[in-house]
């Protein structure tokens, strides 16, 4: 398969993720959209790594995935804490947490 197929798929995934971050107000959907954007970038790293036959891209994908998993765990813990305090997880309501 040509690498252009992977790049087109990755660009489409990244665009869908970016639209989800910009247009949606639910934090869970925003987190899922961010993960979709991370996976689109990971697909590019793996495609270029396979094309050039080096393992640097695969190693970088491993670190991105572990960082994304930690980010989701912290983000979900924050959402649970905010829901317990405010009884809502709407992103517009979270802007009032300025202190």
N, C-alpha and C positions, 0 to 999 in steps of 0.2 A: 504494500500500500504506500502511496506517496505521502510524504510528510505534510503536504498541504491539507490533506483530509484531517489530520490531527489538529493542525492549526486552525482550520475553519471550525471544527467542533469545539475547540477550546475557546475561540472567540465568541461563539454562540452561547456557550455555557457562562462565560464571564459576563456577557451582556444581559442574560437572564438574571444572573445574580445581582448585577448592578441595578437593574430595574426593580428587583425585589427589595433591595436596601432603600432605594429612593422613594418608592411608591407605597410601601406597606407600613403600617403603624404598629403591628403586633411584634413584640420583641423576639418571639420564637421564630417567626417567619424571617425576620432580619438576620438572626443567627444562622438559619438554614441557608439564606442567600449568601451570607459571608462564607459559609463552608463551601457552597457551590463555586464561589469565586476562587477560593483556595484550591479546590480540586481542578479548576480550569488551569490555573497556573502550574499545578503539579503535572497535569497532562502535557503541557509544553516542555517542562523539565525532562520528563521521561522520554518524550518524542525526540528531543535534541540529544539526549543521552544515548538513546538507541541508534540514532543516525550517525553520531560521531564515535560510537562504540567505546564510550568511557563511562565510568560509574559515578562521576561527580554529581550528575543530575539526580540519580537514584538516591544518593546519600542526602542530598539537599531535600528531596521529597520526604524522606524519613523524618528529618528535623522539622519540616513544616507541618507534617501530620501530628507529631507529638506536641508541638506548640499549639496547634489548633485544638487538640483535645483538651489541653490545659485551659485554654481560653474559654472553651464552651463550659467546662466544669465551673470555672469562676463566674462566668456570666449567668449560668443557671442558678447558682447559689445567690448571686445578687438579686436576680429576679424573684426568687422565693422570699428573700428578706424584704424586698420592697413591697411585694404582695401582702405579706403579713402586716406591714406597717400602714399601707395606703389602701388595701383591698382592691387595687387595680394595677395592671401592668401596662397601661397605655403609655406610649412614648411621649405624648403631649403632657401627660400628668407628671412624668418623671423630670420634666424640665423645671418643676417647682422645687427640686431638691437642692437648690443652690446654697442654702444655709441661711 
